[in-house]
C-alpha cells in the first residue's frame, strides 16, 4: 500500500489549541516532516511524542519533496508540520502537496489553528469576503505591483508582518491605500494577546513611541463599494453621451448593447439615450 501525507495544524501560541486527532496522527505516522525540527521538538516533547523527524523547509522543499514522495510510494506515512499554524498557508508545504497530488499520493488536512483566520474573526471587520496576501514580497517591483492591486480591493485584506518591519509596512500601506482603518493582531492565543484597532496614521503614531513586539497579523478594511461607484460616476460625467456609447462600441459591443450599458451607467432609460443621440 502507498503511504499518505497528513497536513497537521499545530498551535500558533497556546499549546492547548492542538487537536486530539493531530496528536494521535503525530504518534501513529512513520515520519514527521518539520519546517524547523528544533522548534517542533519542543512541541513533541511536551506531548511525549517520539516519532522520528526530518527537516523540510523553504531551501530544500523541491528536492526533499521528491524524496518524501518516493518514500510514500513505498508505503511511508508522513505528517507535515509548520512552525505554527496550518501547513501550506504561507509556507513551503504547498510544494510537497503539489508533488503528492501529481504523483497520486493521498493527501489529507487535519483542521486546526491558522493565524490569518484567528485574526480575521476577532477583528470586527467584514468576514464574508476577504483576501489573504501573507507577507508582502521583499522585491520592490513585485511589492509595488501588489500594492497597486490592493488599492482597488473591496474585500477585507489580511497580511502578515514581522515586528521589525511593521512600521515600514504601515507607511507603505498608508501611501498606497490611503488612511484606512485596520486591526493589528499580535501575540495571538498567548498571554499578552492584543487586537489593536486604529487607522494607519494612528498606528504609526503609537509605534513611534513604543517598539512593536510579536508577530503581527494586519486586518485591513477593503475599499467601499459606494466610493468606487462615485468615482465611476464622475468618470462618466466627464464624457458626452455619444462618447459614452462609443466607448462600449469600441470594445466590440453592438450599438443597441452599447446604449443599454450607457443607460445603466448613468441611471437613465435607454429611450433617453436614444433621444439624446438623435438630437
MOBELPE-V562135 format. One record per backbone hydrogen bond with DSSP energy under -1.0 kcal/mol. NH is the residue of the N-H (numbers start at 1). CO is the residue of the C=O. Records with the same first field share a line. If there is no record, write none. Layout:
NH: CO  CO
//
This chain:
3: 72
5: 106
6: 78
7: 108
8: 80
9: 110
10: 85
17: 14
18: 15
23: 19
24: 20
25: 21
26: 22
27: 23
28: 24
29: 25
30: 77
31: 77
32: 52
33: 79
34: 54
35: 81
40: 36
41: 37
44: 40
45: 41
46: 42
47: 43
48: 45
49: 44
54: 32
56: 34
60: 57
64: 60
65: 61
66: 62
67: 63
68: 64
69: 65
70: 66
71: 67
72: 68
73: 69
75: 72
76: 71
78: 4
79: 31
80: 6
81: 33
85: 10
89: 86
94: 91
95: 92
97: 93
98: 94
99: 95
100: 96
101: 97
102: 98
103: 99
105: 100
108: 5
110: 7
118: 114
119: 115
120: 116
121: 117
122: 118
131: 156
133: 158
143: 139
144: 140
145: 141
146: 142
147: 143
148: 144
149: 145
150: 146
151: 147
152: 149
156: 129
157: 220
158: 131
159: 218
160: 134
161: 216
165: 162
169: 165
170: 166
171: 167
172: 168
173: 169
174: 170
175: 171
176: 172
177: 173
178: 174
180: 178
182: 198
183: 219
184: 196
185: 217
186: 194
190: 187
193: 190
194: 186
196: 184
198: 182
200: 180
203: 199
204: 200
205: 201
206: 202
207: 203
209: 206
210: 206
216: 161
217: 185
218: 159
219: 183
220: 157
221: 181
223: 153
228: 224
229: 225
230: 226
231: 227
232: 228
233: 229
234: 230
235: 231
236: 232
237: 233
238: 234
239: 236
244: 240
245: 241
246: 242
247: 243
248: 244
249: 245
250: 246
252: 249
253: 248
258: 254
259: 255
260: 256
261: 257
262: 258
263: 259
264: 260
265: 261
266: 262
268: 263
273: 269
274: 270
275: 271
276: 272
277: 273
278: 274
279: 275
//
